[in-house]
Amino acid sequence: MSDTMQKIVSLCKRRGFVFPGSEIYGGLANSWDYGPLGAQLRKNIKDSWWKTFVEKREDMLGLDGAVILNPRVWEASGHVATFNDPLVEDVKTHKRYRADHLLEDADVNIHGMDMATMAKAIQEHGIKSPDGNALSEPRQFNLMFQTTIGPVQEDGNTVYLRPETAQAIFVNFKNVLTSSRKRIPFGIGQIGKAFRNEITPGNFIFRTLEFEQMEIEYFIEEKDWKEIFTDWENAMQDWAKDIGLDISKISLLDIQKEELAHYSKKTIDIEFEFPFGKKELWGLAYRTDFDLRSHQEHSKEKLEYTDPDDNKRKFLPHVIEPSFGVDRTLLALLVSAYKEEVVDGEERIVLQFAPHMAPYQIAVLPLMKKEPLGSKAKEVFELLQKNFRVEYDDSGSIGKRYRRQDEIGTPFCVTIDFDTVENGSVTIRHRDSMEQERMSVENLISFLKEKIA
């Protein structure tokens, strides 16, 4: 793990963004819990996404599908047959690794390789495990978590935890269409957990066993796909800027034809330069009519769209899919916001979140705990709480409290001192510039609303 990444992981635990999962029991690989600040930051990401892509668009609707679906859904989508990774095992430690990743790390071209060819390449190139040991023969490993419905496993029905949120949208397409009477083009957005039994490289929260997706299936006529694809590409980049991602770290990768998923005619990965390398952040895919057609064939239900202006014209809509990961977005925000500075000979660590995304937008700090400052500070705190996310902090010296708020990304600190009691003015400290200015309490709300909007 890079030095920068180690510092971010340490800060996340120290300040309550992300904790190792089940830590008191020794942890669980690739499992993380979000602390008070991380939970709020995740909520801010999801709220911003939902408002931007669902609430503010007349052509969008929302859905909240079930985690466990009829297993026939995953047969129709191709996940039961094809959702596999090539797995190898260290013969001494029994640690498991992705065979394709080990080959790619050795600059071996894996395009078109089957299991036998992959096994031969591992031998020919002398590929070892990261611990330097020999590897087993590669075998297919299905990524879906499997469980059973029923009190007795042997008599239960096999079901899967969903590996993606998209299929719930496709199987509900007819219900949404009938209940909403939307005209094409229109989209359905969903936020929810997905689960993949992946062999992960351990890059913090980048790839985990359970993760949250924000996905849209946008239904269109085939002839319009190129124009609409470009529109969504632009919309995704606009949102990246709005939430405060470092745009200089973002790039687009047009996936080559031989690497496309079986359902895709065109896919773009929106990549981000993480401390551990350039990796996929979000995705944008043109899925053609694969999904609706497949579910129509397997379910025997008609999923065609009828043109309201010509009842004789029926067709299966094609789909553009913008897909976002909550956890990867949060990590990209942390990387974008993390800054180290030297101020008066001392190191200052600051998370420069966009004000509307920060877990706390304002901290109210009484200069001292003693009265009348404490009660006055509580008054200001309760006033600000009606409009903003606010923390009350009276522990430690004022300088240490400023540094603590810098580290968690709070854009503004409002300090209550004896002048506040006398004339109703407060000191506002700006996180990024560290500049301070006096202002009356009565002007505080309008000033902060303008800065945080």
C-alpha positions in Angstrom: 0.0 0.0 0.0 1.3 3.4 -0.9 2.4 6.0 1.7 -0.5 8.3 0.8 -3.0 5.4 0.9 -1.7 4.3 4.4 -2.2 7.9 5.6 -5.8 8.0 4.3 -6.6 4.6 5.9 -5.1 5.7 9.2 -7.1 9.0 9.1 -10.3 7.2 8.3 -10.0 4.9 11.4 -8.7 7.7 13.7 -11.5 10.2 12.8 -14.4 7.7 12.3 -14.8 7.5 8.6 -14.1 3.8 8.0 -13.3 0.9 10.5 -12.1 -2.6 9.7 -15.1 -5.0 9.8 -15.5 -7.2 12.9 -12.2 -5.8 14.2 -12.6 -7.1 17.8 -12.7 -10.6 16.4 -9.7 -10.2 14.2 -11.5 -8.7 11.3 -12.9 -10.2 8.1 -11.0 -9.8 4.8 -12.4 -7.2 2.4 -15.0 -6.1 4.9 -15.3 -2.6 6.3 -17.7 -0.7 8.5 -18.5 3.0 8.0 -18.1 5.1 11.2 -20.2 8.3 12.0 -18.4 10.5 9.5 -18.2 7.8 6.8 -21.8 7.0 7.2 -22.7 10.7 6.7 -20.4 11.1 3.8 -21.9 8.0 2.1 -25.4 9.5 2.7 -24.3 12.8 1.2 -23.1 11.0 -1.9 -26.3 9.1 -2.3 -28.5 12.1 -1.6 -26.6 14.2 -4.2 -26.8 11.4 -6.8 -30.5 10.9 -6.2 -31.3 14.6 -6.4 -29.2 15.1 -9.5 -30.2 12.1 -11.5 -33.7 11.2 -10.3 -35.5 14.1 -8.5 -34.3 16.9 -10.9 -35.1 15.0 -14.1 -38.5 14.7 -15.6 -37.4 11.6 -17.5 -36.3 9.6 -14.4 -38.1 7.5 -11.8 -36.8 5.6 -8.8 -36.9 2.0 -7.7 -35.9 0.0 -4.6 -35.6 -3.7 -5.7 -35.2 -6.7 -3.5 -31.7 -8.2 -2.7 -32.9 -11.8 -3.3 -34.6 -12.4 -6.6 -36.0 -15.5 -8.2 -33.0 -17.5 -9.3 -34.3 -17.7 -12.8 -33.5 -14.0 -13.1 -29.8 -14.8 -12.9 -30.2 -17.6 -15.4 -31.8 -15.2 -17.9 -29.2 -12.5 -17.3 -26.3 -14.9 -17.9 -24.8 -14.7 -14.4 -25.3 -18.3 -13.5 -23.4 -19.5 -16.6 -20.9 -16.7 -17.1 -20.3 -14.7 -14.0 -17.0 -16.4 -13.2 -13.4 -15.4 -12.5 -10.3 -17.7 -13.1 -9.1 -18.7 -9.7 -5.6 -20.1 -8.7 -4.4 -21.1 -5.3 -1.0 -20.8 -3.7 -0.1 -24.5 -3.1 1.6 -23.7 0.3 -0.4 -20.9 1.9 -3.7 -21.7 0.1 -4.3 -18.1 -0.6 -6.4 -17.5 -3.7 -5.7 -15.1 -6.5 -7.2 -14.0 -9.8 -5.2 -15.9 -12.5 -5.9 -13.2 -15.1 -4.6 -10.4 -12.8 -1.4 -12.3 -12.1 -0.8 -12.7 -15.8 -1.6 -9.1 -16.6 0.8 -8.0 -13.9 3.4 -9.9 -15.7 2.5 -8.1 -19.0 1.0 -11.3 -20.5 -1.8 -10.7 -23.1 -4.8 -12.7 -21.8 -7.3 -11.9 -24.5 -9.2 -14.9 -25.7 -7.5 -17.3 -23.2 -9.5 -20.2 -21.9 -8.6 -22.1 -18.7 -6.2 -24.5 -20.5 -4.4 -21.7 -22.3 -4.2 -19.7 -19.0 -2.7 -22.7 -17.2 -0.1 -23.1 -20.0 0.8 -19.3 -19.8 1.3 -19.5 -16.1 3.8 -22.3 -16.6 5.6 -20.8 -19.6 6.0 -17.4 -17.9 6.9 -18.8 -14.5 4.1 -17.0 -12.7 4.3 -17.5 -8.9 2.1 -16.3 -6.1 2.9 -13.0 -4.4 4.6 -15.1 -1.7 6.8 -16.7 -4.3 5.1 -20.1 -4.3 3.8 -22.3 -7.1 0.2 -22.0 -8.1 -2.6 -24.5 -8.7 -4.3 -25.1 -12.0 -6.8 -22.2 -12.7 -10.4 -23.1 -12.4 -13.7 -21.1 -12.8 -15.1 -19.5 -9.7 -18.6 -18.2 -9.6 -18.8 -14.8 -8.0 -22.4 -15.0 -6.7 -23.0 -15.7 -3.0 -25.4 -18.7 -2.8 -27.9 -19.5 0.0 -31.1 -21.3 0.5 -34.7 -20.4 1.3 -36.3 -22.7 3.8 -35.6 -24.0 7.4 -33.5 -27.0 6.2 -30.7 -26.4 3.8 -31.0 -29.8 2.1 -34.7 -29.2 1.4 -34.5 -25.4 0.6 -34.5 -23.6 -2.7 -31.2 -22.2 -3.9 -31.1 -18.5 -4.3 -28.4 -15.8 -4.7 -27.5 -12.5 -3.2 -27.7 -10.1 -6.1 -24.3 -9.4 -7.7 -25.7 -6.2 -9.2 -28.8 -4.0 -8.9 -29.6 -3.7 -12.6 -31.7 -6.9 -13.0 -34.3 -5.7 -10.5 -34.9 -2.7 -12.8 -35.3 -4.9 -15.9 -37.7 -7.4 -14.3 -39.8 -4.4 -13.0 -39.7 -2.6 -16.4 -43.3 -3.6 -17.2 -44.6 -2.6 -13.7 -43.0 0.8 -13.8 -44.1 1.5 -17.3 -47.7 0.5 -16.5 -47.9 2.5 -13.2 -46.1 5.6 -14.4 -47.1 5.8 -18.1 -43.8 7.3 -19.0 -42.8 7.8 -22.6 -39.5 6.6 -24.0 -36.8 7.8 -23.5 -37.0 7.5 -19.7 -34.9 5.9 -17.0 -35.1 4.1 -13.7 -32.6 4.8 -11.0 -31.8 2.6 -8.0 -29.4 2.7 -5.0 -28.7 -0.6 -3.2 -26.3 -3.2 -1.9 -24.8 -5.9 -4.1 -22.6 -8.8 -3.2 -19.7 -10.5 -5.0 -17.5 -13.3 -3.7 -14.4 -11.8 -5.3 -10.8 -12.5 -4.9 -9.8 -8.9 -4.1 -6.4 -7.1 -4.0 -7.1 -5.4 -0.7 -7.1 -1.8 -1.8 -9.1 -0.6 1.2 -12.7 0.0 0.2 -12.1 -0.1 -3.6 -13.3 -3.7 -4.0 -15.2 -5.4 -1.2 -17.5 -8.4 -0.7 -20.5 -6.2 -0.3 -20.8 -2.8 -1.9 -23.4 -0.2 -2.8 -24.3 0.7 -6.3 -26.1 3.7 -7.8 -27.4 2.5 -11.2 -29.6 3.8 -14.0 -31.2 1.9 -16.8 -32.2 4.4 -19.4 -34.6 3.0 -22.0 -34.4 4.4 -25.5 -35.0 3.7 -29.2 -32.1 2.0 -30.9 -31.6 4.9 -33.4 -30.9 7.4 -30.6 -28.3 5.5 -28.7 -25.2 7.4 -29.7 -26.6 10.8 -28.9 -28.0 9.7 -25.6 -24.8 7.9 -24.7 -22.9 11.1 -25.1 -25.4 13.0 -23.0 -25.0 10.6 -20.1 -21.2 10.7 -20.5 -21.4 14.5 -20.1 -23.8 14.3 -17.2 -21.6 11.9 -15.3 -18.6 14.2 -15.7 -20.6 17.2 -14.6 -21.6 15.4 -11.4 -18.0 14.5 -10.7 -17.2 18.2 -10.7 -20.2 19.1 -8.6 -19.3 16.7 -5.8 -15.7 17.8 -5.7 -13.7 15.0 -7.4 -10.3 16.0 -8.6 -11.0 16.3 -12.4 -7.2 16.1 -13.2 -7.3 12.5 -11.9 -10.2 11.4 -14.1 -9.8 9.9 -17.6 -12.0 7.9 -20.0 -11.2 4.5 -21.3 -13.1 3.2 -24.3 -13.3 -0.5 -23.8 -12.1 -2.4 -26.9 -14.5 -4.7 -28.7 -12.8 -7.9 -27.6 -13.0 -6.9 -24.0 -16.7 -5.9 -23.9 -19.2 -7.7 -21.7 -21.4 -10.1 -23.7 -24.4 -7.7 -23.4 -22.5 -4.5 -24.4 -22.1 -2.8 -27.8 -20.1 0.1 -26.3 -18.7 0.7 -22.8 -16.7 3.5 -21.4 -14.9 3.2 -18.0 -14.6 6.5 -16.2 -11.2 5.9 -14.4 -9.7 7.7 -11.4 -6.0 7.9 -10.5 -6.0 6.3 -7.0 -2.7 6.1 -5.0 -2.6 2.4 -6.0 -3.0 3.1 -9.8 -5.6 4.2 -12.4 -8.7 2.1 -11.8 -12.4 2.1 -12.9 -14.5 4.5 -10.9 -17.8 4.4 -12.8 -19.0 2.8 -16.0 -21.3 3.7 -18.9 -22.5 0.9 -21.2 -24.9 0.6 -24.1 -26.5 -2.8 -23.3 -28.7 -2.9 -26.5 -31.9 -4.8 -25.9 -30.1 -7.8 -24.4 -31.7 -7.7 -21.0 -35.3 -7.1 -21.8 -35.1 -9.6 -24.7 -33.6 -12.3 -22.5 -36.1 -11.8 -19.7 -38.9 -11.8 -22.2 -37.7 -15.1 -23.6 -37.2 -16.8 -20.2 -40.3 -15.4 -18.4 -42.6 -15.6 -21.5 -43.9 -12.2 -20.4 -44.2 -9.5 -23.1 -41.9 -6.6 -22.3 -42.4 -4.6 -25.4 -43.1 -0.9 -25.4 -46.1 0.3 -27.3 -45.8 3.7 -29.0 -48.6 5.8 -27.5 -48.9 7.7 -30.8 -49.1 4.6 -32.9 -50.5 1.5 -31.0 -49.4 -0.8 -33.8 -45.7 0.1 -33.3 -44.2 -2.1 -30.6 -40.5 -2.7 -29.8 -38.1 -3.8 -27.2 -36.3 -0.7 -25.8 -32.6 -0.5 -25.9 -30.7 0.5 -22.8 -28.0 2.9 -21.8 -26.6 2.1 -18.3 -24.7 4.7 -16.2 -23.3 2.9 -13.2 -21.7 4.4 -10.1 -20.2 2.8 -7.0 -20.9 4.5 -3.6 -17.8 3.1 -2.0 -15.4 3.9 -4.9 -16.9 7.4 -5.1 -16.3 7.9 -1.4 -12.7 6.7 -1.7 -12.1 9.0 -4.7 -13.6 11.9 -2.7 -11.1 11.2 0.1 -8.2 11.0 -2.3 -9.3 14.2 -4.0 -9.8 16.1 -0.7 -6.6 14.9 1.2 -4.0 17.6 1.5 -0.8 18.0 3.6 0.6 21.5 4.4 3.2 23.0 6.6 1.8 25.9 8.6 4.1 27.8 11.1 6.5 24.9 11.0 3.8 22.3 11.8 2.1 19.8 9.5 -1.5 20.4 8.8 -3.7 17.6 7.4 -6.9 18.8 5.8 -9.7 17.2 3.8 -10.9 19.9 1.4 -14.4 18.5 0.7 -16.9 20.6 -1.2 -19.0 22.3 1.5 -22.2 20.6 0.5 -20.6 17.2 0.7 -18.6 17.5 4.0 -19.9 15.3 6.8 -20.1 18.4 9.1 -20.4 21.7 7.4 -19.9 23.9 10.5 -18.3 23.4 13.9 -19.4 25.6 16.8 -16.5 26.1 19.2 -16.9 28.0 22.5 -13.5 29.6 23.3 -13.9 28.2 26.8 -16.3 25.8 28.4 -17.2 28.2 31.3 -20.3 30.3 31.3 -21.6 32.4 29.7 -19.7 31.1 26.6 -21.1 27.6 26.9 -24.8 28.6 26.9 -24.3 31.2 24.2 -22.5 28.6 22.0 -25.4 26.2 22.5 -27.8 28.9 21.3 -25.8 29.4 18.1 -25.4 25.6 17.6 -29.2 25.1 17.8 -29.8 28.0 15.5 -27.4 26.6 12.8 -28.6 23.0 13.3 -31.9 24.0 11.6 -30.2 24.5 8.3 -26.8 22.8 8.3 -24.9 19.7 9.5 -23.2 21.0 12.7 -20.9 19.7 15.3 -20.4 21.1 18.8 -16.8 20.8 20.0 -15.6 22.2 23.3 -12.8 19.7 24.1 -9.2 20.9 24.1 -7.5 24.1 23.0 -9.0 26.1 20.2 -5.9 25.4 18.0 -6.3 21.6 18.5 -10.0 21.9 17.7 -9.3 23.8 14.5 -6.8 21.0 13.4 -9.4 18.3 14.3 -12.0 20.0 12.2 -9.5 20.4 9.3 -8.8 16.7 9.4 -12.5 15.8 9.1 -13.1 18.4 6.4 -15.4 20.8 8.1 -15.5 24.0 5.9 -16.3 26.5 8.6 -15.7 26.9 12.3 -17.8 29.4 14.3 -16.0 30.5 17.5 -18.0 31.9 20.4 -16.0 34.3 22.6 -16.7 37.1 25.1 -17.4 39.6 22.3 -20.3 37.3 21.2 -21.9 37.8 24.6 -21.4 41.5 24.5 -22.2 42.5 20.9 -23.6 39.3 19.2 -20.6 38.8 16.8 -18.8 35.6 16.2 -15.5 34.6 14.5 -15.8 32.5 11.3 -12.7 30.5 10.3 -12.4 29.3 6.7 -10.9 25.8 6.5 -8.9 26.2 3.3 -7.4 29.6 3.7 -7.5 29.6 7.6 -8.6 33.2 7.4 -10.9 34.5 10.1 -13.6 37.2 10.0 -16.1 38.7 12.4 -19.8 38.7 11.7 -23.0 39.2 13.6 -25.0 36.1 14.5 -28.0 37.6 12.7 -26.1 37.6 9.4 -24.6 34.2 9.9 -27.3 32.1 8.3 -27.5 33.9 5.0 -23.6 34.0 4.8 -23.3 30.3 5.3 -26.2 29.4 3.0 -24.4 31.3 0.2 -21.1 29.5 0.9 -22.5 26.0 1.3 -25.2 25.9 -1.4 
